[in-house]
Amino acid sequence: MRIAIIGAGCSGLTAIKNLLEAGLQDIVCYEQGGQIGGNWVYTATPGHSSISHMTHTISSKRLSQFSDFPMPEEYPDYPSHQQILAYFQAYARHFQLEKFIRFNIAVMHAAKIENERWRLFLSDGTQSEFDYLLVANGHLSVPRHPEWRQSFSGRYFHAHDFKTSEGLQNKRVLVVGAGNSGCDCAVEASREARQVDISVRSPQYIIPKFIMGKPTDTFAESMQWLPRELQNLLQKLTLRLQIGRYRDYGLPEPTFSPTRAHPTINSEIFDKIRHGKIHPRPGIHHIAGQTVHFADGSSACYDVIIAATGYTISFPFFESDFINWHDAAHIPLYLRIFHPNHPSLFFIGLIQPQGCLWTLAEMQAKLVGQFLTHHIQLPPDWREQAVTEGHEWTQQFIIRPRHSLEVHYYPYMKQLRRMMAKNNLKEK
């Protein structure tokens, strides 16, 4: 069987590795860039990558490493983007993955043909056919822009294009959105700008990177044996002891449990707010010229707006009427991998976990490898379950565009492992 993989970022790399480990050899991975790493390849100019000069991981080293390839001992608790890229490069060298990658080749169009096979039209003008297609192109490359974008007469750009604070000296800056990108942008902008405000439309949990001296995700891991309600209670109590109330910082107080929304992991934002370097603002009502009018009736003038308003799910190689989840409330995929209408199509890394993405992508790739080598079988009603699961995941989180791909890290990992273990037991 011939297998194509789109993208050589973290998900694509572990897909190659785990398919090879399953005994599959006829694999071609297409990477539109000139090197591996996907979103973790930093460039000073706007492009495919959304990381900035100051980006570090928001999951800890121990819980961000592949199961059979530990990060270097000297890496800090939260590695930088340079260290993460070096880690992926070492991973690719160790498992000899690059010989399966065709660099500087983009998949322009993927068409499903007879017998559930795929014809790929490539940027070098050639075509190639495959039995299976793995999509690992990520979901942080197409910015979601706000409706008021054209109303602002100052300098506007999306957080995707924010690389450094250079050029913000003596500027009045408004960052819109307090997710991970928004808080990073506000903190970095505050190092140079005259004024930095951050517009927060709805409450959310902003969590320090360390709790009781431990990386936040390792602290959360220690509570996984407890019932979900008790976990939520302890997390709320711990946050109250650690940072106090959000309203003490001028931020809206969440009224929902911590696991109902994707958390923002940032320690510096609290310090910057209390030192007057960053000023929280409510949501935007409307914009006229360079004046922003907020929902509480206040207004202010800005030279620059940085919109940290998220991303849209995009598959530019598919026809829009084939698969289009641009504004989907839920994604109908069995185990977030298998498409009910296209059994030879698999998605790797199309998730937004409350934890590290690429360790889950690794387990997804293991599962696909086992499936393609007939070591596991999907349940007879997997197509129906795909639709049901999509609705069930949606109900576990607050309905926002950012949560259409959200998963709880540990329950989802257990679900994947259970599928593999159940089938292996049947074999024995």
C-alpha positions as CSV (number, residue, x, y, z in Angstrom):
1,M,0.0,0.0,0.0
2,R,1.2,3.5,-0.8
3,I,0.6,6.1,2.0
4,A,0.9,9.9,1.6
5,I,1.3,12.3,4.6
6,I,0.7,16.1,4.3
7,G,3.0,18.1,6.5
8,A,6.3,17.4,8.3
9,G,5.6,19.2,11.5
10,C,5.4,17.4,14.8
11,S,2.3,15.4,13.7
12,G,3.7,14.4,10.3
13,L,7.1,13.3,11.8
14,T,5.6,11.0,14.4
15,A,3.2,9.7,11.7
16,I,6.1,8.6,9.5
17,K,7.9,7.1,12.5
18,N,5.0,5.1,13.8
19,L,3.9,3.8,10.3
20,L,7.5,2.6,9.8
21,E,7.4,1.0,13.2
22,A,4.2,-0.8,12.2
23,G,6.1,-2.3,9.2
24,L,4.9,0.0,6.5
25,Q,7.5,1.3,4.1
26,D,5.9,2.9,1.0
27,I,5.5,6.3,2.6
28,V,5.8,9.8,1.1
29,C,5.5,12.9,3.3
30,Y,5.1,16.2,1.4
31,E,6.4,19.4,3.2
32,Q,5.9,22.7,1.6
33,G,8.8,24.3,3.5
34,G,12.5,23.5,3.2
35,Q,12.9,21.8,6.6
36,I,11.0,19.8,9.2
37,G,9.3,21.4,12.2
38,G,6.1,23.0,10.8
39,N,4.9,25.7,13.1
40,W,8.1,25.5,15.2
41,V,10.2,26.8,12.3
42,Y,10.6,30.5,13.3
43,T,11.0,33.1,10.7
44,A,11.3,36.9,11.3
45,T,8.9,37.6,8.5
46,P,5.2,36.6,8.5
47,G,4.6,33.2,6.9
48,H,3.3,29.7,7.7
49,S,4.6,29.6,11.3
50,S,2.7,31.4,14.0
51,I,5.4,31.4,16.7
52,S,7.2,34.6,17.7
53,H,10.7,35.3,18.8
54,M,9.9,34.8,22.5
55,T,7.8,31.6,22.1
56,H,8.3,28.8,24.7
57,T,6.2,25.7,25.2
58,I,3.2,26.0,27.5
59,S,3.4,22.3,28.4
60,S,6.4,21.1,30.4
61,K,9.4,19.2,29.1
62,R,8.5,15.9,30.8
63,L,5.0,15.9,29.4
64,S,5.9,17.1,26.0
65,Q,8.4,14.5,24.9
66,F,7.7,11.5,22.7
67,S,7.4,8.2,24.5
68,D,10.6,6.7,23.2
69,F,12.7,9.9,22.6
70,P,13.3,12.0,25.8
71,M,14.3,15.6,25.6
72,P,17.9,16.5,26.6
73,E,18.4,16.6,30.3
74,E,19.7,20.2,30.1
75,Y,16.5,21.5,28.6
76,P,14.5,23.8,31.0
77,D,11.0,23.0,32.3
78,Y,9.5,25.0,29.4
79,P,11.8,24.8,26.3
80,S,12.2,27.6,23.8
81,H,11.1,27.3,20.2
82,Q,14.7,26.9,19.2
83,Q,15.1,23.9,21.5
84,I,11.9,22.3,20.4
85,L,12.9,22.6,16.7
86,A,16.3,21.1,17.6
87,Y,14.5,18.3,19.4
88,F,12.3,17.5,16.3
89,Q,15.4,17.6,14.1
90,A,17.2,15.1,16.4
91,Y,14.1,12.9,16.4
92,A,14.0,12.9,12.6
93,R,17.7,12.0,12.5
94,H,17.5,9.3,15.1
95,F,14.7,7.4,13.3
96,Q,15.9,8.3,9.8
97,L,12.7,10.0,8.8
98,E,14.0,12.6,6.3
99,K,14.4,10.1,3.5
100,F,10.6,9.8,3.4
101,I,10.1,13.6,3.1
102,R,9.9,15.6,-0.1
103,F,10.7,19.2,0.9
104,N,9.6,22.3,-0.9
105,I,6.7,20.4,-2.4
106,A,3.1,21.5,-1.6
107,V,0.0,19.4,-2.1
108,M,-2.1,21.8,-4.3
109,H,-5.1,19.5,-4.6
110,A,-6.0,16.1,-3.1
111,A,-8.8,14.3,-5.1
112,K,-10.4,11.1,-4.1
113,I,-10.6,8.6,-6.9
114,E,-11.9,5.1,-7.5
115,N,-11.5,2.4,-4.8
116,E,-11.1,4.9,-2.0
117,R,-7.7,6.0,-3.4
118,W,-6.2,9.5,-3.7
119,R,-4.6,11.5,-6.5
120,L,-2.4,14.3,-5.3
121,F,-1.6,17.3,-7.6
122,L,1.8,18.7,-6.5
123,S,3.4,22.1,-6.7
124,D,6.2,20.8,-9.0
125,G,3.6,20.0,-11.6
126,T,3.5,16.3,-11.0
127,Q,0.8,13.9,-9.8
128,S,0.9,10.9,-7.7
129,E,-1.6,8.3,-6.5
130,F,-1.9,6.7,-3.0
131,D,-4.0,4.1,-1.2
132,Y,-4.2,6.2,2.0
133,L,-3.9,9.8,3.0
134,L,-2.8,11.2,6.4
135,V,-3.5,14.9,6.9
136,A,-1.1,16.5,9.4
137,N,-1.0,20.1,8.2
138,G,-1.9,21.6,11.6
139,H,-4.5,24.2,12.4
140,L,-2.6,27.3,13.3
141,S,-1.8,28.8,9.9
142,V,-5.0,30.6,8.8
143,P,-5.8,33.5,11.1
144,R,-9.4,34.3,12.1
145,H,-9.9,38.0,11.7
146,P,-12.5,40.1,13.6
147,E,-15.4,41.8,11.8
148,W,-14.2,45.3,12.8
149,R,-10.8,44.9,11.1
150,Q,-11.5,47.3,8.3
151,S,-12.9,50.0,10.7
152,F,-9.5,50.6,12.3
153,S,-7.4,53.2,10.6
154,G,-4.2,52.5,12.5
155,R,-1.8,49.6,12.1
156,Y,-3.6,46.3,12.3
157,F,-2.2,42.7,12.3
158,H,-3.0,39.3,13.6
159,A,-1.0,37.6,16.4
160,H,0.1,35.1,13.7
161,D,2.3,37.9,12.2
162,F,3.6,39.2,15.5
163,K,7.3,38.2,15.7
164,T,9.0,40.8,18.0
165,S,8.2,44.1,19.7
166,E,10.4,46.0,17.3
167,G,8.6,49.0,15.9
168,L,6.3,49.4,18.9
169,Q,8.4,52.0,20.7
170,N,6.3,54.9,21.9
171,K,3.1,53.3,20.4
172,R,-0.3,52.8,22.1
173,V,-1.1,49.1,21.5
174,L,-4.3,47.2,22.0
175,V,-4.1,43.4,22.1
176,V,-7.5,41.7,21.5
177,G,-7.9,38.3,23.1
178,A,-6.4,36.8,26.3
179,G,-5.6,33.3,25.1
180,N,-2.1,32.0,25.0
181,S,-1.1,34.1,21.9
182,G,-2.8,37.2,23.2
183,C,-1.1,37.2,26.6
184,D,2.3,36.4,25.0
185,C,1.8,39.4,22.6
186,A,0.7,41.7,25.4
187,V,3.7,40.8,27.6
188,E,6.2,41.2,24.7
189,A,4.7,44.4,23.5
190,S,4.8,45.9,27.0
191,R,8.6,45.7,26.9
192,E,8.7,48.5,24.3
193,A,5.3,50.2,23.8
194,R,4.3,53.3,25.6
195,Q,0.9,51.8,26.5
196,V,-0.5,48.3,26.2
197,D,-4.1,47.4,26.8
198,I,-5.6,43.9,26.5
199,S,-9.3,43.5,25.5
200,V,-10.9,40.5,27.2
201,R,-14.4,39.9,25.9
202,S,-15.3,36.9,28.1
203,P,-13.9,35.3,31.3
204,Q,-11.2,32.6,31.0
205,Y,-8.7,30.9,33.2
206,I,-5.2,32.4,33.0
207,I,-3.0,30.0,34.9
208,P,0.6,30.5,36.0
209,K,3.3,28.2,34.6
210,F,4.2,27.0,38.0
211,I,2.0,25.9,40.9
212,M,3.5,25.0,44.2
213,G,6.9,25.0,42.5
214,K,5.9,22.4,39.9
215,P,5.1,22.9,36.2
216,T,1.3,23.4,36.0
217,D,0.6,20.3,33.8
218,T,2.6,18.0,36.1
219,F,0.6,19.4,39.1
220,A,-2.6,18.7,37.1
221,E,-1.3,15.2,36.3
222,S,-1.0,14.3,40.0
223,M,-4.8,14.8,40.4
224,Q,-6.0,12.6,37.5
225,W,-7.0,9.8,39.8
226,L,-9.6,12.1,41.4
227,P,-13.2,12.5,40.2
228,R,-13.6,15.4,37.7
229,E,-15.7,17.5,40.1
230,L,-13.1,17.2,42.8
231,Q,-10.3,18.1,40.4
232,N,-12.1,21.2,39.4
233,L,-12.6,22.2,43.0
234,L,-9.0,21.7,43.9
235,Q,-7.8,23.6,40.8
236,K,-10.0,26.5,41.7
237,L,-8.8,26.5,45.3
238,T,-5.1,26.3,44.2
239,L,-5.5,29.1,41.8
240,R,-7.2,31.3,44.4
241,L,-4.2,30.7,46.8
242,Q,-1.7,31.2,44.0
243,I,-3.0,34.4,42.3
244,G,-6.0,35.6,44.3
245,R,-9.2,36.6,42.3
246,Y,-9.1,37.6,38.7
247,R,-11.0,40.7,39.4
248,D,-8.0,41.9,41.5
249,Y,-6.2,42.2,38.2
250,G,-9.2,43.9,36.4
251,L,-10.0,40.6,34.6
252,P,-13.5,39.0,34.4
253,E,-14.0,36.2,36.9
254,P,-14.8,32.8,35.3
255,T,-18.1,31.3,36.4
256,F,-17.4,27.9,34.9
257,S,-15.1,25.0,35.9
258,P,-11.4,25.1,34.7
259,T,-11.8,22.1,32.4
260,R,-14.7,23.6,30.4
261,A,-12.4,25.9,28.4
262,H,-8.9,25.9,26.9
263,P,-6.6,27.4,29.6
264,T,-4.2,30.3,29.0
265,I,-0.8,29.3,30.6
266,N,1.1,32.5,31.4
267,S,2.8,33.8,34.6
268,E,4.1,37.2,33.3
269,I,0.8,38.7,32.5
270,F,-0.2,39.0,36.2
271,D,3.1,40.7,37.0
272,K,2.8,43.1,34.1
273,I,-0.8,44.0,35.1
274,R,0.1,44.7,38.7
275,H,3.0,46.8,37.6
276,G,0.8,48.9,35.3
277,K,2.5,47.8,32.1
278,I,-0.6,46.1,30.8
279,H,-4.2,47.4,31.4
280,P,-7.2,45.0,30.9
281,R,-10.1,46.3,29.0
282,P,-13.6,44.8,28.3
283,G,-14.7,43.6,24.8
284,I,-14.9,45.9,21.9
285,H,-18.3,47.5,21.0
286,H,-17.2,49.3,17.8
287,I,-14.2,51.1,16.3
288,A,-14.1,54.5,14.5
289,G,-10.8,55.5,13.0
290,Q,-8.2,54.9,15.7
291,T,-10.7,55.2,18.5
292,V,-11.9,51.9,20.1
293,H,-15.2,52.0,22.0
294,F,-15.5,49.3,24.6
295,A,-18.6,47.5,25.9
296,D,-18.5,49.4,29.2
297,G,-18.9,52.7,27.4
298,S,-15.2,53.7,27.7
299,S,-13.0,54.5,24.8
300,A,-9.3,55.0,23.9
301,C,-7.1,55.8,20.9
302,Y,-4.5,53.3,19.7
303,D,-1.7,53.3,17.1
304,V,-1.6,49.5,16.8
305,I,-4.1,46.6,17.3
306,I,-2.9,43.1,17.5
307,A,-5.8,40.6,17.0
308,A,-5.2,37.4,18.9
309,T,-8.5,36.1,17.7
310,G,-7.6,32.5,16.8
311,Y,-7.5,30.4,13.7
312,T,-9.8,28.7,11.2
313,I,-9.5,25.1,10.3
314,S,-8.2,25.0,6.7
315,F,-7.4,22.3,4.2
316,P,-6.5,24.3,1.1
317,F,-5.9,21.1,-0.9
318,F,-9.5,19.9,-0.6
319,E,-12.4,21.3,-2.5
320,S,-14.6,23.5,-0.2
321,D,-17.6,21.2,-0.8
322,F,-15.5,18.1,0.0
323,I,-14.4,18.9,3.6
324,N,-15.0,22.3,5.0
325,W,-15.0,22.8,8.8
326,H,-14.2,26.5,8.6
327,D,-17.1,27.5,11.0
328,A,-18.0,24.0,12.3
329,A,-19.4,23.8,15.8
330,H,-18.2,20.2,16.0
331,I,-16.0,17.9,14.0
332,P,-17.4,14.5,13.1
333,L,-14.4,12.2,13.3
334,Y,-14.2,8.9,15.1
335,L,-11.5,9.2,17.8
336,R,-10.7,12.6,16.2
337,I,-8.9,10.6,13.4
338,F,-11.3,8.6,11.2
339,H,-13.7,10.3,8.7
340,P,-17.0,8.5,8.5
341,N,-17.3,9.2,4.7
342,H,-13.7,8.5,3.7
343,P,-12.3,5.4,5.3
344,S,-8.9,5.8,3.6
345,L,-8.4,9.3,5.1
346,F,-6.9,10.0,8.5
347,F,-6.3,13.2,10.5
348,I,-3.2,13.4,12.8
349,G,-2.9,16.2,15.2
350,L,-6.3,17.9,14.4
351,I,-6.9,18.5,18.1
352,Q,-6.6,21.2,20.6
353,P,-5.7,19.4,23.8
354,Q,-5.5,20.7,27.4
355,G,-1.9,19.5,27.4
356,C,0.7,18.7,24.7
357,L,-0.5,18.1,21.2
358,W,2.3,16.0,19.8
359,T,2.3,13.2,22.4
360,L,-1.4,12.7,21.5
361,A,-0.5,12.8,17.8
362,E,2.1,10.1,18.5
363,M,-0.6,7.8,19.9
364,Q,-3.0,8.7,17.0
365,A,-0.2,7.6,14.6
366,K,0.4,4.4,16.5
367,L,-3.3,3.6,16.2
368,V,-3.4,4.3,12.5
369,G,-0.3,2.1,12.0
370,Q,-2.0,-0.7,13.8
371,F,-5.2,-0.2,11.8
372,L,-3.4,-0.3,8.4
373,T,-1.6,-3.5,9.3
374,H,-4.8,-5.1,10.5
375,H,-3.8,-5.5,14.1
376,I,-6.9,-3.6,15.2
377,Q,-10.4,-3.2,13.9
378,L,-12.8,-0.3,14.3
379,P,-16.2,-1.1,15.8
380,P,-19.0,-1.9,13.4
381,D,-20.8,1.4,14.2
382,W,-17.7,3.6,14.1
383,R,-19.3,5.9,11.5
384,E,-22.3,6.6,13.8
385,Q,-19.9,7.0,16.7
386,A,-17.9,9.7,14.8
387,V,-21.0,11.9,14.7
388,T,-22.0,11.2,18.3
389,E,-18.4,11.9,19.5
390,G,-18.4,15.2,17.8
391,H,-21.5,16.3,19.6
392,E,-20.2,14.9,22.9
393,W,-16.9,16.7,22.8
394,T,-18.7,19.9,22.0
395,Q,-20.9,19.5,25.1
396,Q,-17.9,19.2,27.4
397,F,-16.7,22.7,26.6
398,I,-18.0,26.2,26.4
399,I,-19.3,26.8,22.8
400,R,-16.6,28.9,21.2
401,P,-14.8,28.6,17.8
402,R,-11.5,27.8,19.7
403,H,-13.2,24.7,21.3
404,S,-14.3,22.9,18.1
405,L,-11.1,20.8,18.3
406,E,-10.7,20.7,22.1
407,V,-10.1,17.4,24.0
408,H,-9.3,16.6,27.6
409,Y,-5.8,15.2,27.4
410,Y,-5.9,12.3,29.8
411,P,-9.4,10.9,29.0
412,Y,-8.6,11.2,25.2
413,M,-5.2,9.4,25.7
414,K,-7.0,6.7,27.6
415,Q,-9.6,6.3,24.9
416,L,-6.8,5.7,22.3
417,R,-4.9,3.3,24.5
418,R,-8.1,1.4,25.3
419,M,-8.8,0.9,21.6
420,M,-5.4,-0.5,21.0
421,A,-5.4,-2.7,24.2
422,K,-8.9,-4.1,23.5
423,N,-8.0,-5.3,20.0
424,N,-4.6,-6.7,21.2
425,L,-6.4,-8.7,23.8
426,K,-8.7,-10.1,21.1
427,E,-5.7,-11.3,19.1
428,K,-4.3,-13.1,22.1
